[in-house]
Amino acid sequence: MKNLIPIKAILCLALAACVMIPGASDAAEMRTWTNLKGQKLKAQLLSADNDNVRLRLESGRDVTVPRKTLSIGDQQFIKEYGGGAGAPIDPKAKLTVPEKTMKFDSKTIKRRDSDGDGRDDKFIFPDGYSLRFDMVETEHFLVMSSGSVRGKDTAELAERIWYGMNFQHPGFAEKWGDEKMAIFLCGEDEDYKILGQYCVDLIAKGGNAQEAANTAKTWPASSGSTLRLGNDLADEYGVMMRARAFKASDKRRFKRGVWNPFPAHCLAGSILSVQMGGSGGGAGSEGYFAITTGHSYYKEIQLTDETVTSMVDANTYESDELVKAGGFDDGRKWARTLRDLVKKGKVVPSIEKLYRTESAMQLTPELTVSMYGFARYMQSTPDRLAKFSKAMDLVDTSRSIPVPLELAKIFGFKTVKEFEDDWIAYMKSTAFK
């Protein structure tokens, strides 16, 4: 009888001293494995069959775990690389929401005290920018806050979304690496304003005057944005250069509690960008805006049952006005409303049209919700999710979103029309809800 060991027990065994097994091979990559309870370990894949998976821990110990207890991302990795292709993921299996089902340990959120003097570290910006933030850190994020705002809820939300991505996408943890993503919660309007000026100045120093001008225009009207940190600042605090900022003083967008719609939207997009190749590989290519926007709205609604997010765009071509765009008013009814419009022929979904949409200036409520519907479709079953993961992984190597025909073939269709028809049939069905 095979010795089946749950991951929780493996995590304990991995800490024990073991003798390296002779003949251990480096051919199989060391990667992070996750089970349905959210427990993680690093191990190499040795072999797999329909029922069990043999892993080699960092200590050199070999263990066997039940295949069905592993995450969707792990299942896909096994199918592609572990000789387990004879047992594909069940296409009729019901997807869970791993961000909500995981058991989160609040003790993993800690204040940073790098020198051990008992005093919390502060995140301090260079001279000329009077910004000083309190810090809390988790395994994958460094969350800064100012004013009366505290970072624990946002830190937990970020870790839950990170876990969901890792649960569903093979190799995501390895792409993320050891650096943390920085998140700034500005509890004072002035702090958000100064942070925006830092961002504009850094872009201008990089020689992109147009982008600096656009950022200067949109930042004051926004409640949150991506930003890049200078190399020195990122290195000093051990964070990625790509960061997120929120005007946490805006109570319409920044609410109390973990399941906060606007941060969920923004963080989902930032975390997906890592799966797509770090700083959003493929940014600027056709389809990038539609897929990232649709995914962000999908996660916002899936996790919080509402949406409060509108998008801001600087229309630099015809006027100095800002364009704001969003979907239908009630996020809980997006699917039902779109389904009715599609059935009545008032909205004709088009993948080509989604691909041609490159900014908020082009959005209508119907188009925004169609992007959401496309994201939901591509992640609606384990089989589709595995294909979506493969498509996003390709972005990392090609630096562009797969063109519609290539995406259709990844999903198993010969033509874009067949792919589109399947998506529309999904949106007309009761599964789209």
Helices and strands as residue ranges (DSSP letters): H 7-13, E 30-34, E 40-48, E 52-57, E 62-66, G 67-69, H 72-81, H 98-101, G 106-108, E 110-111, E 122-124, E 132-137, E 141-145, H 152-168, H 172-176, E 181-186, H 189-205, H 209-218, G 219-221, E 224-228, H 231-237, E 242-247, H 261-275, H 288-304, E 311-314, E 322-325, G 331-333, H 334-343, H 351-356, G 360-362, H 365-378, H 382-398, H 404-410, H 416-428
